[in-house]
Amino acid sequence: MDSIRIVGGQPLHGEIPIGGAKNATLPLMAAGLLTEERLTLTRVPRLADIETMAELLAQHGIAVERCGNDGRSLSLGGAITNTEAPYDIVRKMRASILVLGPLLARMGEARVSLPGGCAIGTRPVDLHLKGLEQMGAVIELEAGYVVARVAGRLRGATIIFPTVSVGATENLLMAASLANGQTVLRNAAREPEIVDLCHCLVAMGARIGGIGTGELVVEGVDRLHAATHAIIPDRIETGTYACAVAITGGDVVLRDARVDHLGAVSRVLEEAGIGVTEVPEGVRVRRLNGLHGADVMTEPYPGFPTDMQAQFMALMAVAEGASMITESIFENRFMHVSELTRMGARVNVHGASAIVRGVPSLTGAPVMATDLRASSSLILAGLAAKGETVVSRVYHLDRGYEDVEGKLSAVGAKIERISE
């Protein structure tokens, strides 16, 4: 099992390339189930979760091939030969549930294992299932599987989400694209990844109104067709490397990143004393006049993303003053706290909030990653710490970040992967 070794204290300078968004790529790959024709995705990152989704689609009968001169494109297509998503694949990644809507819309049936993934909360799929039932599906739970059927085609419906759900919005959006009639999704998620999925579906022939708003109106069509779509840059990778620059006191251009996708992240970083500016190459990040404590509460987009909470906590651990970080999206998402305190961070958790009192410096230590974003928070802490930090169980990291050690070492970090 690989580990990552870091010797901290090196300011970062230079340029870091930002890859395609993992959280956009996974639903876009699932959209390949909606047509018999080829869907080509460009700017595809090389990540473990992408390979897991490719494995899942392959067992449904969809051929997934790397293509393009740089190997950064995926071509998907083929006849669906199997409508079951088995536990041994789905357990690896929660996003696997995104095949449910497309399979049901295209084939009229699906048997999908209840999903796994990071152990950061229950994240129930009830909003997915209730929405599909409103569209005419009959759904049963059998031995850990969601078994869904519909007579004929799904039918349009007005679905009001009681809470904002990215996954449910994506699943029902894809299902609605092939439904009979009009579907209205109210209180829909507005994340850039949702907008990206809408644009891809429109390129495939879907009819979607209200893109980028909390109300999506989908006029179902009989079929979708081939398309080529470029995936947006990863805003969480952007935010993570922005925190890396901030925590080391560096000055780095994040190539291809987009300020307009960062939402509250750029505002909070600026409040903490970090310059975040748009430049022709992407986004320039630099520490301006010290690092100051700032309060955040995780919220749906354009609020502060839950996927940036752990990284921001590492940053606040060395900021001047105190910060309050409140997690309103997932329970169990403070598992990185115990590892940060091993490195000298002063963090007190009270229910859904954590009080972080900044210290002058952290100290390197052996630490263990508990989930994807916790992994990156420990990498950040190691960059700022005195001495050596070894982060174990970095297979979590590989699910969502490509070549972290390569990208960071290229801008001055002392970091290497240790393979056991």
PLY file of the C-alpha trace (Angstrom):
ply
format ascii 1.0
element vertex 420
property float x
property float y
property float z
element edge 419
property int vertex1
property int vertex2
end_header
0.00 0.00 0.00
1.49 3.34 -1.09
2.34 6.24 1.20
3.39 9.82 0.50
6.38 11.36 2.24
6.64 15.15 2.62
9.33 17.38 4.09
7.55 20.65 4.82
8.49 24.30 4.76
8.94 24.91 1.02
6.97 27.81 -0.55
5.39 26.82 -3.87
6.20 28.82 -7.02
5.41 28.16 -10.66
2.46 26.61 -12.45
0.20 23.64 -11.67
-2.05 22.20 -14.40
-5.67 21.57 -13.36
-7.29 18.49 -14.88
-10.85 17.71 -15.87
-13.35 17.50 -13.03
-13.82 14.06 -11.53
-17.28 14.96 -10.27
-18.28 16.03 -13.78
-16.69 13.07 -15.56
-18.54 10.33 -13.64
-22.11 11.45 -14.53
-20.97 12.27 -18.06
-19.73 8.69 -18.43
-23.07 7.41 -17.12
-24.76 9.53 -19.82
-23.10 7.22 -22.35
-25.81 4.68 -21.43
-28.46 6.97 -22.93
-27.53 6.38 -26.58
-26.35 3.61 -28.87
-24.07 6.08 -30.62
-20.60 7.16 -29.50
-20.10 9.75 -26.80
-16.59 11.21 -26.77
-15.37 13.03 -23.67
-12.18 15.09 -23.71
-10.05 16.42 -20.79
-10.67 13.18 -18.88
-8.51 12.82 -15.74
-6.63 9.63 -14.94
-8.15 8.58 -11.62
-9.14 5.39 -9.86
-12.82 6.42 -9.80
-12.79 6.90 -13.59
-11.45 3.38 -14.02
-14.14 2.03 -11.68
-16.89 3.71 -13.71
-15.35 2.39 -16.93
-15.38 -1.11 -15.43
-19.02 -0.69 -14.46
-20.06 0.53 -17.91
-18.12 -2.28 -19.58
-20.10 -4.93 -17.74
-23.29 -3.21 -18.98
-21.94 -3.75 -22.52
-20.56 -0.24 -23.15
-17.10 -0.16 -24.71
-14.94 2.49 -23.03
-11.74 3.33 -24.87
-8.98 5.86 -24.20
-8.29 7.88 -27.32
-6.72 11.12 -28.54
-3.06 11.99 -28.93
-2.67 12.67 -25.22
-4.81 9.76 -24.02
-7.05 12.28 -22.28
-10.21 11.38 -24.20
-12.74 8.62 -23.68
-14.96 7.12 -26.36
-18.05 5.34 -25.02
-20.66 3.38 -26.92
-22.34 0.07 -27.62
-25.50 -1.89 -27.01
-26.57 -2.45 -23.40
-26.36 -6.18 -22.74
-26.80 -6.24 -18.96
-28.89 -4.01 -16.67
-27.38 -5.14 -13.36
-24.75 -3.05 -11.57
-23.14 -5.59 -9.20
-22.07 -5.02 -5.62
-18.41 -5.89 -6.19
-18.03 -2.82 -8.45
-20.60 -0.43 -6.97
-19.21 -0.82 -3.43
-16.02 0.96 -4.55
-17.72 4.21 -5.50
-20.94 5.95 -4.51
-21.32 7.62 -7.93
-22.16 4.19 -9.37
-25.81 4.89 -8.48
-25.81 7.29 -11.45
-26.34 4.38 -13.86
-29.82 3.79 -12.39
-31.66 6.61 -14.18
-30.07 6.05 -17.61
-30.59 2.26 -17.51
-34.23 2.65 -16.50
-34.89 5.32 -19.13
-33.20 3.40 -21.93
-34.03 -0.23 -21.07
-37.08 0.01 -18.80
-35.34 -1.91 -16.03
-32.30 -1.79 -13.77
-30.88 -3.73 -10.83
-28.29 -1.62 -9.05
-26.50 -2.42 -5.82
-26.80 0.16 -3.06
-23.58 2.17 -3.29
-20.40 2.43 -1.25
-17.58 4.97 -1.29
-16.07 7.17 1.41
-17.35 6.52 4.93
-18.34 10.14 5.57
-22.06 9.73 6.12
-25.09 7.76 5.07
-25.91 9.84 1.97
-29.19 7.99 1.31
-30.45 7.47 -2.23
-34.10 8.01 -1.30
-34.35 11.23 -3.35
-33.22 9.33 -6.45
-35.80 6.59 -5.89
-38.72 8.85 -5.00
-38.13 10.94 -8.10
-38.04 7.90 -10.37
-41.24 6.61 -8.75
-42.92 9.92 -9.57
-41.89 9.27 -13.18
-43.69 5.93 -13.19
-41.03 3.48 -12.02
-41.85 0.61 -9.69
-38.98 0.20 -7.25
-38.21 -2.49 -4.71
-35.22 -3.15 -2.47
-34.02 -6.74 -2.65
-30.98 -8.07 -0.78
-29.06 -4.79 -0.98
-30.11 -4.01 -4.55
-32.42 -1.37 -6.01
-34.67 -3.18 -8.50
-36.50 -0.73 -10.77
-38.91 -1.34 -13.66
-41.20 0.74 -15.79
-43.88 -0.33 -18.28
-43.02 1.46 -21.51
-41.26 4.79 -21.02
-40.77 6.90 -17.96
-43.19 9.83 -17.94
-42.56 13.45 -17.17
-43.33 14.75 -13.70
-42.83 17.78 -11.48
-40.32 16.78 -8.82
-39.59 19.06 -5.87
-36.43 18.11 -3.98
-36.86 18.67 -0.22
-33.11 19.20 0.01
-30.55 20.00 -2.67
-28.95 16.80 -3.97
-26.31 16.76 -6.69
-26.58 13.01 -7.34
-30.38 12.95 -7.45
-30.44 15.96 -9.77
-28.00 14.22 -12.12
-29.82 10.88 -12.07
-33.27 12.36 -12.70
-31.95 14.81 -15.28
-30.58 11.92 -17.34
-33.72 9.85 -16.88
-35.93 12.80 -17.87
-34.04 13.34 -21.12
-35.62 10.14 -22.53
-38.94 10.33 -20.65
-42.32 10.88 -22.28
-43.34 14.51 -21.76
-42.04 17.34 -19.62
-40.14 16.94 -16.36
-39.60 19.85 -13.99
-36.88 19.54 -11.32
-37.34 22.16 -8.60
-34.73 22.96 -5.95
-32.26 21.28 -8.31
-28.53 21.44 -7.61
-26.71 24.24 -9.44
-23.11 23.02 -9.26
-20.88 23.61 -12.32
-20.84 19.81 -12.78
-24.65 19.86 -13.21
-24.34 22.63 -15.80
-21.64 20.61 -17.59
-23.90 17.54 -17.70
-26.75 19.67 -19.10
-24.53 21.03 -21.86
-23.40 17.53 -22.81
-26.96 16.20 -22.87
-28.04 19.15 -25.05
-25.17 18.33 -27.44
-26.61 14.79 -27.57
-30.04 16.12 -28.51
-31.71 16.64 -25.13
-34.01 19.63 -24.60
-33.25 21.32 -21.27
-34.27 24.75 -20.04
-33.19 26.66 -16.95
-29.58 25.48 -17.10
-27.60 26.93 -14.18
-30.72 27.67 -12.11
-32.57 25.80 -9.37
-35.39 24.83 -11.75
-34.59 22.58 -14.69
-37.25 21.90 -17.34
-36.63 18.85 -19.51
-38.70 18.00 -22.59
-38.17 14.29 -23.18
-37.04 13.09 -26.61
-37.24 9.66 -28.24
-33.51 9.20 -28.61
-30.15 10.85 -28.07
-27.23 10.79 -30.50
-23.45 10.99 -30.67
-21.59 14.02 -29.34
-18.15 15.25 -28.29
-17.85 17.16 -25.03
-14.93 18.80 -23.19
-15.07 18.35 -19.40
-14.78 21.43 -17.21
-11.68 21.91 -15.00
-11.88 20.43 -11.50
-12.87 23.18 -9.06
-12.04 20.99 -6.02
-8.56 20.29 -7.35
-8.27 24.03 -7.99
-9.34 24.84 -4.43
-7.03 22.21 -2.96
-3.94 23.55 -4.76
-5.00 27.10 -3.89
-4.87 26.04 -0.23
-1.47 24.42 -0.84
-0.13 27.72 -2.16
-1.71 29.62 0.73
-0.42 27.30 3.45
3.18 27.50 2.16
3.17 31.23 1.39
3.78 30.71 -2.33
2.71 32.23 -5.65
1.38 29.82 -8.29
-0.71 29.94 -11.46
-3.30 27.17 -11.61
-3.42 26.56 -15.34
-6.86 26.15 -16.97
-8.67 26.77 -13.65
-11.80 28.96 -13.63
-12.48 31.59 -10.96
-16.19 31.63 -11.80
-16.50 27.98 -10.70
-14.98 28.50 -7.25
-18.05 30.12 -5.70
-17.52 30.89 -2.02
-14.02 29.35 -1.99
-12.38 32.38 -3.62
-14.22 34.78 -1.30
-13.18 32.88 1.84
-9.56 32.60 0.67
-9.45 36.34 0.06
-10.89 36.92 3.54
-8.04 34.79 4.89
-5.44 36.98 3.14
-4.97 35.08 -0.13
-5.04 36.76 -3.53
-7.13 34.81 -6.08
-7.12 36.50 -9.48
-8.04 35.50 -13.00
-5.13 35.54 -15.47
-4.99 34.47 -19.14
-3.54 31.06 -18.20
-6.10 30.36 -15.45
-6.05 31.51 -11.82
-3.15 33.07 -9.91
-3.01 32.33 -6.17
-0.62 34.03 -3.72
-0.45 34.93 -0.06
-0.71 38.70 0.37
-0.18 39.79 3.98
-0.19 36.88 6.36
-2.81 34.22 6.93
-5.89 35.11 8.94
-8.65 33.02 10.46
-11.99 32.87 8.62
-15.29 31.14 9.35
-17.06 28.85 6.87
-20.19 26.76 6.69
-20.50 24.12 4.00
-23.49 24.67 1.73
-24.71 23.67 -1.74
-23.17 25.62 -4.62
-22.44 28.51 -4.85
-21.79 28.14 -1.11
-18.60 26.68 0.35
-18.32 23.04 -0.82
-18.16 20.16 1.65
-15.40 18.72 -0.54
-13.16 21.65 0.48
-13.85 21.58 4.22
-10.94 19.32 5.24
-8.43 21.26 3.14
-9.59 24.57 4.55
-9.25 23.21 8.10
-5.60 22.36 7.42
-5.08 25.93 6.18
-6.77 27.47 9.21
-4.62 25.31 11.51
-1.70 27.67 10.81
-3.68 30.90 10.43
-3.56 33.77 12.90
-6.55 33.74 15.24
-9.49 31.35 15.49
-11.85 29.95 12.87
-15.17 28.13 13.03
-15.86 25.46 10.42
-19.42 24.12 10.31
-20.28 21.00 8.29
-23.94 21.08 7.20
-23.86 18.53 4.37
-22.45 15.24 5.71
-22.03 13.78 9.16
-18.77 12.00 10.03
-16.73 14.46 7.97
-14.37 15.50 10.75
-12.42 12.24 10.78
-9.28 14.10 9.69
-9.27 16.12 12.93
-7.54 13.45 15.01
-4.77 13.16 12.43
-4.28 16.93 12.20
-4.01 17.15 15.99
-1.20 14.58 15.83
0.67 17.22 13.85
0.03 19.92 16.46
-3.21 21.45 15.19
-5.58 22.84 17.85
-9.06 21.75 16.86
-12.10 21.22 19.08
-15.19 19.61 17.60
-18.62 20.48 18.97
-21.30 18.58 17.08
-21.33 19.79 13.48
-18.81 22.59 14.12
-15.08 22.68 14.71
-13.18 25.53 16.37
-9.68 25.85 14.92
-7.15 27.95 16.82
-4.17 28.66 14.64
-0.68 27.68 15.78
2.66 29.13 14.60
3.62 25.86 12.94
2.72 22.19 12.61
5.10 19.29 13.19
5.60 16.40 10.80
4.23 13.03 11.90
3.05 9.70 10.50
-0.68 10.09 9.72
-3.37 8.00 8.08
-5.93 9.11 5.48
-9.55 8.21 6.21
-11.24 9.45 3.03
-10.53 11.29 -0.21
-10.61 14.91 0.95
-9.09 14.09 4.35
-6.14 12.71 2.38
-5.54 16.05 0.70
-5.86 17.94 4.01
-3.02 15.85 5.44
-0.90 16.52 2.36
-1.47 20.25 2.89
-0.58 20.01 6.57
2.60 18.16 5.64
3.59 20.92 3.21
3.47 23.44 6.05
4.87 21.27 8.86
8.38 21.26 10.24
10.10 17.97 9.52
8.82 14.85 7.81
5.22 13.74 7.37
4.24 10.33 5.97
0.62 9.97 4.85
-0.49 6.34 4.60
-3.53 4.80 2.87
-3.27 7.23 -0.03
-5.41 4.99 -2.24
-8.17 7.37 -1.12
-6.19 10.24 -2.64
-5.80 8.44 -5.96
-9.58 8.30 -6.33
-9.76 12.05 -6.85
-6.31 13.56 -7.51
-3.96 12.74 -10.35
-0.20 12.75 -9.74
-0.29 14.93 -6.61
3.37 14.33 -5.87
4.39 15.17 -9.44
2.40 18.40 -9.60
3.59 19.60 -6.19
7.24 18.67 -6.63
7.27 20.60 -9.93
6.53 23.82 -8.00
9.08 23.26 -5.24
7.54 20.87 -2.71
9.68 18.10 -1.23
7.26 15.23 -1.74
7.53 11.67 -3.00
5.47 8.53 -3.23
6.68 5.48 -1.34
5.53 2.19 -2.83
5.44 -0.82 -0.56
0 1
1 2
2 3
3 4
4 5
5 6
6 7
7 8
8 9
9 10
10 11
11 12
12 13
13 14
14 15
15 16
16 17
17 18
18 19
19 20
20 21
21 22
22 23
23 24
24 25
25 26
26 27
27 28
28 29
29 30
30 31
31 32
32 33
33 34
34 35
35 36
36 37
37 38
38 39
39 40
40 41
41 42
42 43
43 44
44 45
45 46
46 47
47 48
48 49
49 50
50 51
51 52
52 53
53 54
54 55
55 56
56 57
57 58
58 59
59 60
60 61
61 62
62 63
63 64
64 65
65 66
66 67
67 68
68 69
69 70
70 71
71 72
72 73
73 74
74 75
75 76
76 77
77 78
78 79
79 80
80 81
81 82
82 83
83 84
84 85
85 86
86 87
87 88
88 89
89 90
90 91
91 92
92 93
93 94
94 95
95 96
96 97
97 98
98 99
99 100
100 101
101 102
102 103
103 104
104 105
105 106
106 107
107 108
108 109
109 110
110 111
111 112
112 113
113 114
114 115
115 116
116 117
117 118
118 119
119 120
120 121
121 122
122 123
123 124
124 125
125 126
126 127
127 128
128 129
129 130
130 131
131 132
132 133
133 134
134 135
135 136
136 137
137 138
138 139
139 140
140 141
141 142
142 143
143 144
144 145
145 146
146 147
147 148
148 149
149 150
150 151
151 152
152 153
153 154
154 155
155 156
156 157
157 158
158 159
159 160
160 161
161 162
162 163
163 164
164 165
165 166
166 167
167 168
168 169
169 170
170 171
171 172
172 173
173 174
174 175
175 176
176 177
177 178
178 179
179 180
180 181
181 182
182 183
183 184
184 185
185 186
186 187
187 188
188 189
189 190
190 191
191 192
192 193
193 194
194 195
195 196
196 197
197 198
198 199
199 200
200 201
201 202
202 203
203 204
204 205
205 206
206 207
207 208
208 209
209 210
210 211
211 212
212 213
213 214
214 215
215 216
216 217
217 218
218 219
219 220
220 221
221 222
222 223
223 224
224 225
225 226
226 227
227 228
228 229
229 230
230 231
231 232
232 233
233 234
234 235
235 236
236 237
237 238
238 239
239 240
240 241
241 242
242 243
243 244
244 245
245 246
246 247
247 248
248 249
249 250
250 251
251 252
252 253
253 254
254 255
255 256
256 257
257 258
258 259
259 260
260 261
261 262
262 263
263 264
264 265
265 266
266 267
267 268
268 269
269 270
270 271
271 272
272 273
273 274
274 275
275 276
276 277
277 278
278 279
279 280
280 281
281 282
282 283
283 284
284 285
285 286
286 287
287 288
288 289
289 290
290 291
291 292
292 293
293 294
294 295
295 296
296 297
297 298
298 299
299 300
300 301
301 302
302 303
303 304
304 305
305 306
306 307
307 308
308 309
309 310
310 311
311 312
312 313
313 314
314 315
315 316
316 317
317 318
318 319
319 320
320 321
321 322
322 323
323 324
324 325
325 326
326 327
327 328
328 329
329 330
330 331
331 332
332 333
333 334
334 335
335 336
336 337
337 338
338 339
339 340
340 341
341 342
342 343
343 344
344 345
345 346
346 347
347 348
348 349
349 350
350 351
351 352
352 353
353 354
354 355
355 356
356 357
357 358
358 359
359 360
360 361
361 362
362 363
363 364
364 365
365 366
366 367
367 368
368 369
369 370
370 371
371 372
372 373
373 374
374 375
375 376
376 377
377 378
378 379
379 380
380 381
381 382
382 383
383 384
384 385
385 386
386 387
387 388
388 389
389 390
390 391
391 392
392 393
393 394
394 395
395 396
396 397
397 398
398 399
399 400
400 401
401 402
402 403
403 404
404 405
405 406
406 407
407 408
408 409
409 410
410 411
411 412
412 413
413 414
414 415
415 416
416 417
417 418
418 419
